[in-house]
Amino acid sequence: MILSILHTMIAFLISAIVSITQVGAASEAPGALTWDSGVYQAKMEEMRTIQRITTLGISPPPAMEITYDPIMGGIFDDMKELSGFDFKLVAADFPDIYYYNRWLYAIMPNQLNGLGDYMIAKGDAYDLEGNGELKALYRLFGSMVAMPKKAHIMVVPLEGGGENEYEVHIKQTYGDGSTAVLDTSIRYNAESGELWDVPGISAIGFDFNTKQNYVHSAESNPFQRILGYTKLYDDLLLQTTDMVNVETVRFKFPYQGKNWMLQLWKGRYFITSAGEVGLYNMPTDRLVEFYDAAADNERVPMSFKLKAVGVDAPLIDQSQVNHWWMTGFALRKYTYLPDKLTLSTIITVPDEEFRDGLIAALDGQKKAHSDLVYTVDGNTIKIAWGPEAN
């Protein structure tokens, strides 16, 4: 099964890399075309040619058959209409990763028979315990061990939910013709357009809004929280790829015996126009400038809005929620550089000490950022940063 896992990882990485290295995505021109299906298909064929050469003429495995019910198919059709990104086209290239491995099951049926069902059941048990990370891991590997040949992505009404609430399931067909339905634990709200899970979809810490076509950090407790923040994170990302062009501004101030920081980011993240608002703190005696994410009792109500020059409607518009890190990664037909994006947030702070410390930090940064403005109403501060800040 190691070969199967490697095939899975390689296939995913190739699809991801190819889909984000399109004409315009790496361009420095504002409003660059995000994704081009023709270029994608040409690059995929180049990949297949390279694979045939490196494997001494062995052809790549055939594509896995993936189908959709009307609701899920409509979501991906709307995504293509709004952004140009053709998820179905990418999925249609996803190979049957077990094409070369099915002989293993034929040789050791007794050892492998039932293992997939066991791992999926184990994932269900972790789901009942509220352990989203292990739930997703066991269900994924259980599905892989069973070696499906076809997948049908569909939604079913959420048990105990409202009329607009669904759960995403995958009906898998295996080599012997048998089928099984896998509960992904991903929920869909047809009214709000949210695709979500408690720890973020598949435990990655992010959910997806299908109506505005953007990815955002989960409201519950994304795993990124345990990573805190250090400037090294930004430096590594910006130095390892030219597919990211982001500007950031940090507001540092003391509050109740800790060093606090509110940080904003905006710019082009791969094929998205995006931004972030993060709240962090650290002990005053910490020798290294490494911040912890704000704890539950330190979170504050904050909103998030991202607007591009020349585009009337905001790319992203999220109302206030109690959070430590709000993000939005908008998938549209064009990507925009930082100087064409305006990020705004409304933050309600706990008291005057916090407010006055943040205001002093804002005033300090205004000297370096002429496009940074803020207004104060009691303990609520509206911050806007960009060419259309007001």
N, C-alpha and C positions, 0 to 999 in steps of 0.2 A: 504493500500500500504506500510505501515511501515514494515510489515512482508516480503514483496517482496524485499524491499531495504536491510533488514537485511540478507535475504537469499543470495542476490547478494554479499554483502560484505563478508559474511562467506565463500561462495563458492570461491570467488576470493582469499581470504587469505589462505584458505586450499591449493588451487592449487599452489599458489606462494610459500608457506612454504614447501610443499612436493617437489616441483620441484627443490628447491635449497638445500635440505638436503640430497644429494645423496652421495654415496661412493666416496671419493676423494675430494669432494668440501670443506670439513672441515679439510682435511688432511694437515699436515704441510710438506709433501713431495713435493718438486718442481716437476712440471709436473704431478700433480695429475689428475686423470680422472675427468672430469667436471660433466658428467651426465650419468646415467645408466638407461635405460628404464625398465629393469627388476626390479631394486630396486624401481623405481618410482611406477610401477604397484603394487608391494607388499605393499608399504606404503599407496597407495590409498585404497587398500582393508582393511588395518588396520583401516583407517579412517572410511570407511563404516561400519565396524564391531562396532567401538566405537559409531557411530551415531545410529545404530540399538539398541545398549544396552541403550544408554542415552534417546532414544525416545520410550522405552518400546516395541521394536520389529518392529516399523514402518520402512519400508524399505526406503532408500533414493529415491528421485525422479529420474525418468529416465533421461538420458542425452539429452540435446538439440541437434537436428540434425544440424550440421554445415558442409557446403560444400564450395568448392572453384572453381573459374574459373582457366583455365590453367596457367595464369600468376601468380596469387596469390598462387596457389598450388605449382608452380615451385619455388617460393621464399622460401616457407617453406621446400620444399624438399632439396633445396640447403643448407639451414640453417642446416638441419639434417646431410647432407653429410659433411659439414665443421666442425661442432661442436659436433655432436652426440645428440644435443638437439632436441627433437621431439615435435615441437609445435602442430602438428595435434593430437598427442596422448594426450597431456594435454587438448586441446580444446575438444576432444571427451569425456573427463570426466566431462566437464562443465555441471552441472545439469540444467534441466528445472526448473528455480527458481520460476516459477509461478504455479507449479504443485499443491500446496496446497492452492493457492490463487484465482483460477479462479472462485470459488463460489462467491467471493466478487463482481465480475463484473456481475454475474448473478443476484445478489440481488439488486445492484445499477447501472443498465445499464445507466439510464438517467444522473446520476451524473458523470459517468466516460466516457461515450461515447463522443468521440471527444476531450477529454482532451489531449491524446497523440499527435494528429495532431496539436492541439493548441501549445503545448510546442515545438514541432519540428519546427513549423512555427516561433515561437518566437526565436528559435536558429538561423534560417535562417536570421531573421532581425538583430540579433546581429552580424552575419557573415558579412552582408553588412556594418555594422558600424565599422568593424575591431576589435570587442571585442571577441578575441579567447576564453577566459576563460568562459564567459557566454554562448557563442555559444556552446561549448562542453558540458557544464553542462545542458543546456536546451535540447539539442538533446539527451543526454544520458537518462535523466529522461523521456523525451517524448517517447523514445523507450521502456523504462521499463514499463510505464503506459499502453502502448498498449499490453503488454504481448505476445511477439512473441514466437512461438514454433519451428520455423526453421530459420536459417540464412544462406545466400549464400554470400560469400565475393568475390567481383569481382572488376575489374577496367574498366573504360570507358575513351575514349579519352578526354583529358582536353580541354574544350571549349576555343578557342583562343590560345592554346598551340602548341608546335611543334609535330612532328610525334612520338617522344619518350616520350611524356608527358601524363600522365594519372591521373585520380582521383579515389580514392578508394570509392566504394559504397557497401552498405549492403542491399541485398534484403531480407526482413523479411516476413515470413508467420505467420499469426495469428491463433488463435483458431477457428475462423469461416471460415477459408480458404482464407480470403482476403490477399492481399499482398501490400507491399509498399517498395519503394526504398529510403534508407536513405543515404544522401550525408555526408560522414564523414569529408570532407574538407582536408583529407590527400592526398597529391600528391605523384606520383611515376614517377621518371625519369628512364626509362629503360636503358639509356646509362650510366649514372653515378651510378645507383643502389640506389639512395637516395629515402627513404620514409620520407616525411617531411610535416610540417605544419608551418604556420607563427609563432605561439607562441611555437613551438615544438609540436610533435604529441599529440593530445587531450589535449593540454595546459599544458603538464607536463615538458616542457622545453628541451626535448631531441628529436632528430631525429635518424633514423636508416639507415645505409648504408648496403644494402643487398649483395653487391659484396665482401666487406671486413668483413662483419658480425660483425659490432660493432655499439654500441649506442654512440652518441656524443651530446654535448650541442648544442642547436640551434644557428645558426648565428644571428638570428634576435634580440631577446631580451628575453631570458629565464627568467621565473619568479623568479628563484633563485637569480637573481641580487638584488632584494629588501632585501634579507636576509643578505647581506654583509658577513663578516667572523669574527668569534671569535674562539679561540683555544678550547672553550667548545664544538663546533660542533664535532671536531675530537675526543675529549676525550669521549663524550657520545657514539659515534658510536663504538669506539674500546672497550669500557667497557660493552656495552650491547649485543654484539654478538661475538662469536669466528669464525664467518664466514667471518670476514674481517681481513686481515693482511696487513697493509699499513705502509710505511715509508714516512716521509715528511721532507722537508728542506725549511727554510724561509730566504729570503734575504731582510733585512730591511735597509732603507736609507732615508735621508731627500731630498726633492725636492720641490722647489717653495712654501715654507711655510707649507708643509704638511709632515707627516710621511707616507712613502710608503712601500709596501711590495710585492715582487714577491714570490709566493709559489709554490712548486712542490710536487706532491704526486705520488707514484707508489706502486703497489702491487696487492693482490688478493681481489677483491670486490665480495663477494658471489661466483657466478659461472663464474665470468669474471676476466681476467687479464687486469689491467686498470691503467690509470694515469690521472693527471690533472695539468694544468698550470693556475694560477690565479693571477690577478693584482688588488691590493687594496690600499686604502689610507685613512687617517683620519686626522682631525685637530690636531695640536700639543698640544692644550689645553684640549683635551678630556681626562677625568680622567680614563676611562675604555678603555682597549685595544680592542676596537671593530672597525673593519675596514669597510668602505663602498666600494662597488664594483666600479671600475673605471667608470667614467661617459662617455657619448658618445664621448666628445671631449678629453678624456684622454685615450681612447683605443689605442692600438698599434698593428701593424702587428706582428703576431706570428704564428709559425707553431707547429706541434705536431707529434712526432714519438715515437713509443713504440716497442722495440725489445726484444725477449726472447732468452736466451742462448741456443744454439743448434738448433735454428730455423732460416733458411736462410732469408726468407722474413719477413719484419716487420709485427707485428700483426696489427698495425695501422700506417698510413702515411698520414697526412693531410698537405697540403701546406699552406703558409702564408695567413691569413685573418685578417682583423681588428677586434680585439676581446679584451675582458677582462678576459675570462675564457674558455679555450679550454680543452675538455675532450675526452676520448675514453675508452670504456668498451668493450673489445674484447671477443666474445663468440667463443671459440675453443674447441677442444676435451680435452685439458689439461689446467689447471690453473697453474700459476707460482707465487712464492713468491717474495717479493721485491728484494732480493739479486740475483735473476735470471733475472731481468728485467732492461733494460736500457732505460731511457727516455731522449729524446733530443728535444730542441726547438730552433728556430731561431727568435730572437726578434729585431725589428728595433725601436730604441727609438727616441724621438723627438729632443734631443739636447745633447750637451756635458755634461751639468750639470747632466742630468738624467743618461747618460752613465757612468760618473765617479762615481756617487753615487752607481749605481748597481755593478760596478766593485769592489768597495771597499767592498761591502756586500758579493760578491762572494769570494773575497780573504779571508774574515773573516771566511766563512764557509768551505773553503778548508782545514783548520786545523782539522776540525772534520769529514770531508768526503773526504777520499783519492781518492774515485772513482768519484769525481766531477772535470770536466775540462771545460774550456771555451776558446773561441778565439774571437778576436775583429777585425772587418773590418769597419772602420769609426764609424758610429752609429749603426751598426748591430752586435749583440752579439749572438754567437752560444753557447748554454749550453748543456752539456751532463752529465748524472748522472747514473752510474751503472757499471757493470763489463765489458761492452764493450764500455765504453765512450772513444771517441777519437776526 
